[in-house]
Amino acid sequence: MKLPEKILYAHEHTTIDLSGPKKNIDCRLDDFDATAAEYRRLAEHGVVGIIDQTNRGMGRNVAYVQKMAAQAGVEITHATGYYKEPFLPPECYTLTEQQLCDIMVKELTEGMEGTGVRATVIGEIGTSKDITETEAKVFRAASRAHAETGGTHLHPHNAGHARPGAAGDLQELWR
């Protein structure tokens, strides 16, 4: 099999921190030098771009990722959105669906965390096996942001995908 000349990794986490909710330090990735070395090796094998799916509430650090891209010699683009419970930040419980949508649209059109660096995808939007009301609100907000930004890629992640009816649940939320 011949590999394409240019390869894009569409789902990576350059840095991520899920250690709080998981109560396990092994759920934190923040070894800059090791990650830079790995990304340089990927670049040597034809990887030209990486989509970092680390979003709000997952320990996203835009400045860290931008520094990584420069150090490793690969383009890294960013995601906006929210993962799933128990990794949702407090704003998901206090803001309305429209307010969550507005945050995602702003990160796609103006930039994230005051950097001016814009997100290029909406993701990783997650759901539990049994979709919670807050996850449903986030999914609807992400769907709205997708529609408002003219087709920005939406990357849902359904942990309950093996459950009968899960795909239909997501289709209902999409409407």
Summary of the structure (lengths in Angstrom):
residues: 175
radius of gyration: 16.5
end to end distance: 40.3
largest distance: 50.5
contacts: 536
relative contact order: 0.14
helix: 42%
strand: 21%
